Amino acid sequence: MIDDIKKRALHRTSILEGQLRGIARMIENEEYCMDIITQSRAVQRSLESLNRLLLENHLRTHVTDMFEQGGDEREQAVSELLKAFDFDRR
């Protein structure tokens, strides 16, 4: 992994861990449903942010190499990306 992306991704996972623990506490304490939903949606946004980082890393490293190799490697890269975005309908 690219060092900067790795550092940022690990930081985001730490934030996500804290957010999830907070939601569990909210549920345990039977807090207002809409407040829990608001926090759950924040976790979803954090996960999307993490996914963007991981995708950036994949594109800058693996996909670049696979496209340069061409042939089956290139096709595998395309298939992986389609699958990652649920576009693979096989």
VENDAHU-V881316 format. One record per residue. N is the residue number from 1. RES is the residue in three letters. D_FIRST is the distance of its C-alpha to the first C-alpha in Angstrom with 2 decimals. Layout:
n=N res=RES d_first=D_FIRST
n=N res=RES d_first=D_FIRST
This chain:
n=1 res=MET d_first=0.00
n=2 res=ILE d_first=3.76
n=3 res=ASP d_first=6.03
n=4 res=ASP d_first=8.50
n=5 res=ILE d_first=7.10
n=6 res=LYS d_first=6.02
n=7 res=LYS d_first=9.53
n=8 res=ARG d_first=11.17
n=9 res=ALA d_first=10.20
n=10 res=LEU d_first=11.53
n=11 res=HIS d_first=14.44
n=12 res=ARG d_first=15.26
n=13 res=THR d_first=15.41
n=14 res=SER d_first=17.78
n=15 res=ILE d_first=19.83
n=16 res=LEU d_first=20.04
n=17 res=GLU d_first=21.28
n=18 res=GLY d_first=23.92
n=19 res=GLN d_first=24.94
n=20 res=LEU d_first=25.46
n=21 res=ARG d_first=27.47
n=22 res=GLY d_first=29.50
n=23 res=ILE d_first=30.29
n=24 res=ALA d_first=31.40
n=25 res=ARG d_first=33.70
n=26 res=MET d_first=35.06
n=27 res=ILE d_first=35.91
n=28 res=GLU d_first=37.43
n=29 res=ASN d_first=39.51
n=30 res=GLU d_first=40.52
n=31 res=GLU d_first=39.60
n=32 res=TYR d_first=40.45
n=33 res=CYS d_first=38.70
n=34 res=MET d_first=37.80
n=35 res=ASP d_first=36.07
n=36 res=ILE d_first=33.98
n=37 res=ILE d_first=33.19
n=38 res=THR d_first=32.17
n=39 res=GLN d_first=29.67
n=40 res=SER d_first=28.45
n=41 res=ARG d_first=27.90
n=42 res=ALA d_first=25.92
n=43 res=VAL d_first=23.59
n=44 res=GLN d_first=23.31
n=45 res=ARG d_first=22.42
n=46 res=SER d_first=19.75
n=47 res=LEU d_first=18.26
n=48 res=GLU d_first=18.44
n=49 res=SER d_first=16.65
n=50 res=LEU d_first=13.77
n=51 res=ASN d_first=13.92
n=52 res=ARG d_first=13.89
n=53 res=LEU d_first=10.66
n=54 res=LEU d_first=9.02
n=55 res=LEU d_first=11.10
n=56 res=GLU d_first=10.25
n=57 res=ASN d_first=6.55
n=58 res=HIS d_first=8.23
n=59 res=LEU d_first=10.94
n=60 res=ARG d_first=9.42
n=61 res=THR d_first=7.68
n=62 res=HIS d_first=9.56
n=63 res=VAL d_first=12.61
n=64 res=THR d_first=13.25
n=65 res=ASP d_first=13.42
n=66 res=MET d_first=15.48
n=67 res=PHE d_first=17.82
n=68 res=GLU d_first=18.39
n=69 res=GLN d_first=19.41
n=70 res=GLY d_first=21.73
n=71 res=GLY d_first=24.07
n=72 res=ASP d_first=22.93
n=73 res=GLU d_first=19.22
n=74 res=ARG d_first=19.82
n=75 res=GLU d_first=21.91
n=76 res=GLN d_first=19.35
n=77 res=ALA d_first=16.84
n=78 res=VAL d_first=19.78
n=79 res=SER d_first=20.80
n=80 res=GLU d_first=17.48
n=81 res=LEU d_first=17.52
n=82 res=LEU d_first=21.19
n=83 res=LYS d_first=20.71
n=84 res=ALA d_first=18.06
n=85 res=PHE d_first=20.78
n=86 res=ASP d_first=23.63
n=87 res=PHE d_first=25.10
n=88 res=ASP d_first=25.29
n=89 res=ARG d_first=28.97
n=90 res=ARG d_first=29.57
